[in-house]
């Protein structure tokens, strides 16, 4: 799974080739969709009484406060840790730990239609490791989340590698997560596992840059642990001056 400078690296390379109130909800959803399109097209590709009553009042007040600025009281997020089963390295131990939260419009893109950021902007950390059964060697990496998109029990996110045993710091990676339900285990997909291949003008295959929030379907089953996905609808930007 890791791109290493060992025989395992050659195997992995071969595999890689092969988110107020009831009024206006409909309008806000439409605006959010329009924002995403505008942003993308503007960027060149590459109880009763007493305590219970007081508690309920406090909760309602906090929720209202959380929505007063147009944001949900709780942002979208993904968290958890799990070992997955990877079909191309069935004996290896591959683990992912994810802690990601939506932070809409916090990553400006000056000079574009997304100057104020995107509704999918996010923060958090991804940690992953791969123990090669044949050698006992363990490879690890840490990446900082920059994008998160959710839909029910499914999420896609991307993160930029900050530290790595295999020299790919600075590279963006993409993950997809399905939290599972009703006794069904979750699933996870990672951008360098079975996808993200293109062919250059010279006819040679290469791995293109992973775009924000881009990831393959969650193809690998979770065999131990799991993830929780908290979904919220995408948010429109705040009115100017707020």
Phi and psi in degrees as GROMACS dihedral restraints (atoms count N, CA, C in turn):
[ dihedral_restraints ]
;  ai    aj    ak    al  type     phi  dphi    fc
    3     4     5     6     1   -77.0    20    10
    4     5     6     7     1   147.1    20    10
    6     7     8     9     1   -86.2    20    10
    7     8     9    10     1   105.6    20    10
    9    10    11    12     1  -114.1    20    10
   10    11    12    13     1   172.0    20    10
   12    13    14    15     1  -100.6    20    10
   13    14    15    16     1    39.9    20    10
   15    16    17    18     1  -125.8    20    10
   16    17    18    19     1  -176.2    20    10
   18    19    20    21     1   -60.0    20    10
   19    20    21    22     1   -30.3    20    10
   21    22    23    24     1   -61.4    20    10
   22    23    24    25     1   -32.4    20    10
   24    25    26    27     1   -61.3    20    10
   25    26    27    28     1   -41.2    20    10
   27    28    29    30     1   -62.2    20    10
   28    29    30    31     1   -39.6    20    10
   30    31    32    33     1   -63.7    20    10
   31    32    33    34     1   -44.7    20    10
   33    34    35    36     1   -65.0    20    10
   34    35    36    37     1   -39.4    20    10
   36    37    38    39     1   -61.2    20    10
   37    38    39    40     1   -37.6    20    10
   39    40    41    42     1   -64.9    20    10
   40    41    42    43     1   -39.0    20    10
   42    43    44    45     1   -66.4    20    10
   43    44    45    46     1   -41.9    20    10
   45    46    47    48     1   -65.3    20    10
   46    47    48    49     1   -29.7    20    10
   48    49    50    51     1   -71.5    20    10
   49    50    51    52     1   -69.3    20    10
   60    61    62    63     1   103.9    20    10
   61    62    63    64     1   176.5    20    10
   63    64    65    66     1   -73.3    20    10
   64    65    66    67     1   -35.0    20    10
   66    67    68    69     1   -69.5    20    10
   67    68    69    70     1   128.8    20    10
   69    70    71    72     1    83.5    20    10
   70    71    72    73     1    11.6    20    10
   72    73    74    75     1   -59.3    20    10
   73    74    75    76     1   -45.8    20    10
   75    76    77    78     1   -62.0    20    10
   76    77    78    79     1   -41.0    20    10
   78    79    80    81     1   -64.8    20    10
   79    80    81    82     1   -42.6    20    10
   81    82    83    84     1   -64.4    20    10
   82    83    84    85     1   -37.4    20    10
   84    85    86    87     1   -63.7    20    10
   85    86    87    88     1   -41.0    20    10
   87    88    89    90     1   -65.4    20    10
   88    89    90    91     1   -42.9    20    10
   90    91    92    93     1   -61.4    20    10
   91    92    93    94     1   -41.8    20    10
   93    94    95    96     1   -60.2    20    10
   94    95    96    97     1   -44.0    20    10
   96    97    98    99     1   -62.8    20    10
   97    98    99   100     1   -41.9    20    10
   99   100   101   102     1   -64.1    20    10
  100   101   102   103     1   -36.8    20    10
  102   103   104   105     1   -61.2    20    10
  103   104   105   106     1   -46.3    20    10
  105   106   107   108     1   -60.0    20    10
  106   107   108   109     1   -45.5    20    10
  108   109   110   111     1   -62.4    20    10
  109   110   111   112     1   -43.2    20    10
  111   112   113   114     1   -63.4    20    10
  112   113   114   115     1   -42.5    20    10
  114   115   116   117     1   -62.0    20    10
  115   116   117   118     1   -45.5    20    10
  117   118   119   120     1   -68.5    20    10
  118   119   120   121     1   -40.4    20    10
  120   121   122   123     1   -75.5    20    10
  121   122   123   124     1   -13.0    20    10
  123   124   125   126     1   -91.7    20    10
  124   125   126   127     1     0.4    20    10
  126   127   128   129     1  -119.7    20    10
  127   128   129   130     1   131.9    20    10
  129   130   131   132     1   -63.2    20    10
  130   131   132   133     1   144.3    20    10
  132   133   134   135     1   -60.0    20    10
  133   134   135   136     1  -174.0    20    10
  141   142   143   144     1  -115.6    20    10
  142   143   144   145     1  -107.8    20    10
  144   145   146   147     1  -121.7    20    10
  145   146   147   148     1  -173.1    20    10
  147   148   149   150     1    66.4    20    10
  148   149   150   151     1  -133.8    20    10
  150   151   152   153     1   -60.7    20    10
  151   152   153   154     1   -44.3    20    10
  153   154   155   156     1   -62.2    20    10
  154   155   156   157     1   -42.3    20    10
  156   157   158   159     1   -64.0    20    10
  157   158   159   160     1   -42.5    20    10
  159   160   161   162     1   -63.3    20    10
  160   161   162   163     1   -40.3    20    10
  162   163   164   165     1   -63.3    20    10
  163   164   165   166     1   -43.7    20    10
  165   166   167   168     1   -62.0    20    10
  166   167   168   169     1   -40.8    20    10
  168   169   170   171     1   -64.1    20    10
  169   170   171   172     1   -41.5    20    10
  171   172   173   174     1   -64.8    20    10
  172   173   174   175     1   -41.5    20    10
  174   175   176   177     1   -62.8    20    10
  175   176   177   178     1   -45.2    20    10
  177   178   179   180     1   -62.1    20    10
  178   179   180   181     1   -39.8    20    10
  180   181   182   183     1   -64.9    20    10
  181   182   183   184     1   -41.9    20    10
  183   184   185   186     1   -64.8    20    10
  184   185   186   187     1   -40.9    20    10
  186   187   188   189     1   -63.9    20    10
  187   188   189   190     1   -44.5    20    10
  189   190   191   192     1   -62.3    20    10
  190   191   192   193     1   -40.2    20    10
  192   193   194   195     1   -63.9    20    10
  193   194   195   196     1   -39.3    20    10
  195   196   197   198     1   -65.7    20    10
  196   197   198   199     1   -27.5    20    10
  198   199   200   201     1   -97.1    20    10
  199   200   201   202     1    -8.5    20    10
  201   202   203   204     1   -62.1    20    10
  202   203   204   205     1   -29.8    20    10
  204   205   206   207     1   -95.1    20    10
  205   206   207   208     1    12.6    20    10
  207   208   209   210     1    89.0    20    10
  208   209   210   211     1    -0.7    20    10
  210   211   212   213     1  -100.5    20    10
  211   212   213   214     1   151.3    20    10
  213   214   215   216     1   -69.8    20    10
  214   215   216   217     1   154.6    20    10
  216   217   218   219     1   -61.8    20    10
  217   218   219   220     1   -32.8    20    10
  219   220   221   222     1  -128.6    20    10
  220   221   222   223     1   121.6    20    10
  222   223   224   225     1   -74.2    20    10
  223   224   225   226     1   164.2    20    10
  225   226   227   228     1   -61.7    20    10
  226   227   228   229     1   151.7    20    10
  228   229   230   231     1  -166.4    20    10
  229   230   231   232     1   165.0    20    10
  231   232   233   234     1  -139.2    20    10
  232   233   234   235     1   134.1    20    10
  234   235   236   237     1  -147.9    20    10
  235   236   237   238     1   155.4    20    10
  237   238   239   240     1   141.1    20    10
  238   239   240   241     1   175.1    20    10
  240   241   242   243     1  -144.4    20    10
  241   242   243   244     1   139.4    20    10
  243   244   245   246     1  -158.0    20    10
  244   245   246   247     1   154.6    20    10
  246   247   248   249     1   -99.3    20    10
  247   248   249   250     1   138.2    20    10
  249   250   251   252     1  -113.7    20    10
  250   251   252   253     1   162.9    20    10
  252   253   254   255     1  -104.9    20    10
  253   254   255   256     1   119.0    20    10
  255   256   257   258     1  -107.1    20    10
  256   257   258   259     1   116.7    20    10
  258   259   260   261     1   -54.0    20    10
  259   260   261   262     1   -30.4    20    10
  261   262   263   264     1   -90.9    20    10
  262   263   264   265     1    -7.0    20    10
  264   265   266   267     1  -141.7    20    10
  265   266   267   268     1    64.5    20    10
  267   268   269   270     1   -61.8    20    10
  268   269   270   271     1   -25.3    20    10
  270   271   272   273     1   -92.5    20    10
  271   272   273   274     1   -11.8    20    10
  273   274   275   276     1   -80.2    20    10
  274   275   276   277     1   154.7    20    10
  276   277   278   279     1  -102.9    20    10
  277   278   279   280     1   109.1    20    10
  279   280   281   282     1  -117.7    20    10
  280   281   282   283     1   123.6    20    10
  282   283   284   285     1  -127.5    20    10
  283   284   285   286     1   145.6    20    10
  285   286   287   288     1  -129.6    20    10
  286   287   288   289     1   136.6    20    10
  288   289   290   291     1  -123.7    20    10
  289   290   291   292     1   125.7    20    10
  291   292   293   294     1  -126.8    20    10
  292   293   294   295     1   134.0    20    10
  294   295   296   297     1  -140.4    20    10
  295   296   297   298     1    95.3    20    10
  297   298   299   300     1  -130.0    20    10
  298   299   300   301     1   138.1    20    10
  300   301   302   303     1  -132.2    20    10
  301   302   303   304     1   142.6    20    10
  303   304   305   306     1   -67.8    20    10
  304   305   306   307     1   141.4    20    10
  306   307   308   309     1  -142.5    20    10
  307   308   309   310     1    68.5    20    10
  309   310   311   312     1   -54.2    20    10
  310   311   312   313     1   140.0    20    10
  312   313   314   315     1    57.9    20    10
  313   314   315   316     1    45.1    20    10
  315   316   317   318     1  -118.2    20    10
  316   317   318   319     1    -1.6    20    10
  318   319   320   321     1  -124.2    20    10
  319   320   321   322     1    85.4    20    10
  321   322   323   324     1   -63.6    20    10
  322   323   324   325     1   148.7    20    10
  324   325   326   327     1  -121.9    20    10
  325   326   327   328     1    81.3    20    10
  327   328   329   330     1   -55.0    20    10
  328   329   330   331     1   141.5    20    10
  330   331   332   333     1    82.5    20    10
  331   332   333   334     1     6.2    20    10
  333   334   335   336     1  -124.9    20    10
  334   335   336   337     1   175.6    20    10
  336   337   338   339     1   -70.4    20    10
  337   338   339   340     1    -7.1    20    10
  339   340   341   342     1  -110.8    20    10
  340   341   342   343     1    38.7    20    10
  342   343   344   345     1   -58.0    20    10
  343   344   345   346     1   -30.3    20    10
  345   346   347   348     1   -90.9    20    10
  346   347   348   349     1     3.6    20    10
  348   349   350   351     1   101.6    20    10
  349   350   351   352     1  -174.1    20    10
  351   352   353   354     1  -121.0    20    10
  352   353   354   355     1   156.1    20    10
  354   355   356   357     1   -66.8    20    10
  355   356   357   358     1   -14.6    20    10
  357   358   359   360     1   -97.6    20    10
  358   359   360   361     1     4.9    20    10
  360   361   362   363     1   -56.8    20    10
  361   362   363   364     1   143.8    20    10
  363   364   365   366     1  -152.6    20    10
  364   365   366   367     1   172.6    20    10
  366   367   368   369     1  -142.9    20    10
  367   368   369   370     1   165.5    20    10
  369   370   371   372     1   137.9    20    10
  370   371   372   373     1  -168.3    20    10
  372   373   374   375     1  -138.0    20    10
  373   374   375   376     1   143.6    20    10
  375   376   377   378     1  -121.2    20    10
  376   377   378   379     1   132.3    20    10
  378   379   380   381     1  -124.9    20    10
  379   380   381   382     1   136.4    20    10
  381   382   383   384     1  -144.7    20    10
  382   383   384   385     1   151.1    20    10
  384   385   386   387     1  -142.8    20    10
  385   386   387   388     1   155.9    20    10
  387   388   389   390     1  -140.8    20    10
  388   389   390   391     1   114.2    20    10
  390   391   392   393     1  -100.1    20    10
  391   392   393   394     1   119.8    20    10
  393   394   395   396     1   -82.0    20    10
  394   395   396   397     1   116.5    20    10
  396   397   398   399     1   -59.3    20    10
  397   398   399   400     1   -39.6    20    10
  399   400   401   402     1   -67.3    20    10
  400   401   402   403     1   -29.1    20    10
  402   403   404   405     1  -118.7    20    10
  403   404   405   406     1   -18.4    20    10
  405   406   407   408     1    81.1    20    10
  406   407   408   409     1    -3.4    20    10
  408   409   410   411     1   -67.7    20    10
  409   410   411   412     1   138.0    20    10
  411   412   413   414     1  -117.1    20    10
  412   413   414   415     1   129.3    20    10
  414   415   416   417     1  -114.0    20    10
  415   416   417   418     1   136.9    20    10
  417   418   419   420     1  -133.9    20    10
  418   419   420   421     1   156.7    20    10
  420   421   422   423     1  -154.3    20    10
  421   422   423   424     1   155.3    20    10
  423   424   425   426     1  -128.5    20    10
  424   425   426   427     1   139.0    20    10
  426   427   428   429     1  -137.3    20    10
  427   428   429   430     1   146.7    20    10
  429   430   431   432     1   -99.2    20    10
  430   431   432   433     1   123.7    20    10
  432   433   434   435     1   -66.5    20    10
  433   434   435   436     1   135.3    20    10
  435   436   437   438     1  -125.0    20    10
  436   437   438   439     1    -9.3    20    10
  438   439   440   441     1  -153.8    20    10
  439   440   441   442     1   141.9    20    10
  441   442   443   444     1  -147.5    20    10
  442   443   444   445     1   131.7    20    10
  444   445   446   447     1  -134.4    20    10
  445   446   447   448     1   134.1    20    10
  447   448   449   450     1  -125.5    20    10
  448   449   450   451     1   156.6    20    10
  450   451   452   453     1  -154.3    20    10
  451   452   453   454     1    96.1    20    10
  453   454   455   456     1    64.7    20    10
  454   455   456   457     1  -127.2    20    10
  456   457   458   459     1   -87.2    20    10
  457   458   459   460     1     9.4    20    10
  459   460   461   462     1  -116.2    20    10
  460   461   462   463     1   144.0    20    10
  462   463   464   465     1  -141.1    20    10
  463   464   465   466     1   148.9    20    10
  465   466   467   468     1  -122.5    20    10
  466   467   468   469     1   145.3    20    10
  468   469   470   471     1  -150.6    20    10
  469   470   471   472     1   158.2    20    10
  471   472   473   474     1  -129.0    20    10
  472   473   474   475     1   156.8    20    10
  474   475   476   477     1  -150.8    20    10
  475   476   477   478     1   148.5    20    10
  477   478   479   480     1  -100.6    20    10
  478   479   480   481     1   124.1    20    10
  480   481   482   483     1   -62.0    20    10
  481   482   483   484     1   127.6    20    10
  483   484   485   486     1  -103.6    20    10
  484   485   486   487     1   -38.8    20    10
  486   487   488   489     1  -136.9    20    10
  487   488   489   490     1   144.5    20    10
  489   490   491   492     1  -157.9    20    10
  490   491   492   493     1   145.5    20    10
  492   493   494   495     1   -78.4    20    10
  493   494   495   496     1   -10.3    20    10
  495   496   497   498     1  -115.2    20    10
  496   497   498   499     1    13.7    20    10
  498   499   500   501     1    77.8    20    10
  499   500   501   502     1    19.8    20    10
  501   502   503   504     1  -107.3    20    10
  502   503   504   505     1    29.0    20    10
  504   505   506   507     1   -58.6    20    10
  505   506   507   508     1   139.9    20    10
  507   508   509   510     1    94.9    20    10
  508   509   510   511     1   -12.1    20    10
  510   511   512   513     1   -85.0    20    10
  511   512   513   514     1   138.5    20    10
  513   514   515   516     1   -87.3    20    10
  514   515   516   517     1   135.4    20    10
  516   517   518   519     1  -116.5    20    10
  517   518   519   520     1   155.6    20    10
  519   520   521   522     1  -121.6    20    10
  520   521   522   523     1   136.0    20    10
  522   523   524   525     1  -126.7    20    10
  523   524   525   526     1   145.2    20    10
  525   526   527   528     1  -121.9    20    10
  526   527   528   529     1   142.0    20    10
  528   529   530   531     1  -136.1    20    10
  529   530   531   532     1   132.7    20    10
  531   532   533   534     1  -118.6    20    10
  532   533   534   535     1   122.2    20    10
  534   535   536   537     1   -77.0    20    10
  535   536   537   538     1   -14.3    20    10
  537   538   539   540     1    76.1    20    10
  538   539   540   541     1   159.9    20    10
  540   541   542   543     1  -165.1    20    10
  541   542   543   544     1   164.1    20    10
  543   544   545   546     1    56.8    20    10
  544   545   546   547     1    38.1    20    10
  546   547   548   549     1    88.1    20    10
  547   548   549   550     1   -10.3    20    10
  549   550   551   552     1   -86.3    20    10
  550   551   552   553     1   129.9    20    10
  552   553   554   555     1   -69.2    20    10
  553   554   555   556     1   162.3    20    10
  555   556   557   558     1   -75.1    20    10
  556   557   558   559     1  -179.8    20    10
  558   559   560   561     1  -144.1    20    10
  559   560   561   562     1   159.0    20    10
  561   562   563   564     1  -145.5    20    10
  562   563   564   565     1   142.7    20    10
  564   565   566   567     1  -125.6    20    10
  565   566   567   568     1   147.7    20    10
  567   568   569   570     1  -133.6    20    10
  568   569   570   571     1   143.0    20    10
  570   571   572   573     1   -60.4    20    10
  571   572   573   574     1   -28.3    20    10
  573   574   575   576     1   -95.2    20    10
  574   575   576   577     1     7.0    20    10
  576   577   578   579     1   -82.3    20    10
  577   578   579   580     1   -49.9    20    10
  579   580   581   582     1  -140.3    20    10
  580   581   582   583     1     2.2    20    10
  582   583   584   585     1  -138.5    20    10
  583   584   585   586     1  -162.2    20    10
  585   586   587   588     1    61.9    20    10
  586   587   588   589     1    59.1    20    10
  588   589   590   591     1  -127.4    20    10
  589   590   591   592     1   139.4    20    10
  591   592   593   594     1  -139.5    20    10
  592   593   594   595     1   169.4    20    10
  594   595   596   597     1  -120.4    20    10
  595   596   597   598     1   126.6    20    10
  597   598   599   600     1   -77.1    20    10
  598   599   600   601     1   175.8    20    10
  600   601   602   603     1   -61.2    20    10
  601   602   603   604     1   -23.6    20    10
  603   604   605   606     1   -85.8    20    10
  604   605   606   607     1     2.6    20    10
  606   607   608   609     1    84.9    20    10
  607   608   609   610     1     0.0    20    10
  609   610   611   612     1   -94.8    20    10
  610   611   612   613     1   138.8    20    10
  612   613   614   615     1   -73.2    20    10
  613   614   615   616     1   147.2    20    10
  615   616   617   618     1  -151.9    20    10
  616   617   618   619     1   164.1    20    10
  618   619   620   621     1   -97.0    20    10
  619   620   621   622     1   112.2    20    10
  621   622   623   624     1   -75.1    20    10
  622   623   624   625     1   167.6    20    10
  624   625   626   627     1   -64.7    20    10
  625   626   627   628     1   140.0    20    10
  627   628   629   630     1   -81.1    20    10
  628   629   630   631     1   122.4    20    10
  630   631   632   633     1   -75.8    20    10
  631   632   633   634     1   161.1    20    10
  633   634   635   636     1   -58.6    20    10
  634   635   636   637     1   134.5    20    10
  636   637   638   639     1    65.3    20    10
  637   638   639   640     1    12.8    20    10
  639   640   641   642     1   -93.5    20    10
  640   641   642   643     1   128.0    20    10
  642   643   644   645     1  -158.9    20    10
  643   644   645   646     1   154.4    20    10
  645   646   647   648     1   -73.4    20    10
  646   647   648   649     1   170.7    20    10
  648   649   650   651     1   -59.6    20    10
  649   650   651   652     1   155.0    20    10
  651   652   653   654     1   -73.2    20    10
  652   653   654   655     1    85.3    20    10
  654   655   656   657     1   -82.8    20    10
  655   656   657   658     1   -20.4    20    10
  657   658   659   660     1  -101.5    20    10
  658   659   660   661     1   124.7    20    10
  660   661   662   663     1   -71.9    20    10
  661   662   663   664     1   144.4    20    10
  663   664   665   666     1   -79.8    20    10
  664   665   666   667     1   130.4    20    10
  666   667   668   669     1  -111.1    20    10
  667   668   669   670     1   -11.2    20    10
  669   670   671   672     1  -158.1    20    10
  670   671   672   673     1   136.1    20    10
  672   673   674   675     1    86.8    20    10
  673   674   675   676     1  -154.4    20    10
  675   676   677   678     1   168.0    20    10
  676   677   678   679     1   175.7    20    10
  678   679   680   681     1  -129.2    20    10
  679   680   681   682     1   153.1    20    10
  681   682   683   684     1  -118.5    20    10
  682   683   684   685     1   127.2    20    10
  684   685   686   687     1  -108.7    20    10
  685   686   687   688     1   123.3    20    10
  687   688   689   690     1  -106.5    20    10
  688   689   690   691     1   115.1    20    10
  690   691   692   693     1   -94.5    20    10
  691   692   693   694     1   138.5    20    10
  693   694   695   696     1  -136.5    20    10
  694   695   696   697     1   154.6    20    10
  696   697   698   699     1   -69.8    20    10
  697   698   699   700     1   153.3    20    10
  699   700   701   702     1   -63.4    20    10
  700   701   702   703     1   143.5    20    10
  702   703   704   705     1  -102.1    20    10
  703   704   705   706     1   142.8    20    10
  705   706   707   708     1   -75.2    20    10
  706   707   708   709     1   161.2    20    10
  708   709   710   711     1   -68.9    20    10
  709   710   711   712     1   156.4    20    10
  711   712   713   714     1   -70.4    20    10
  712   713   714   715     1   150.4    20    10
  714   715   716   717     1   -59.2    20    10
  715   716   717   718     1   151.4    20    10
  717   718   719   720     1   -56.9    20    10
  718   719   720   721     1   136.6    20    10
  720   721   722   723     1    93.4    20    10
  721   722   723   724     1    -4.2    20    10
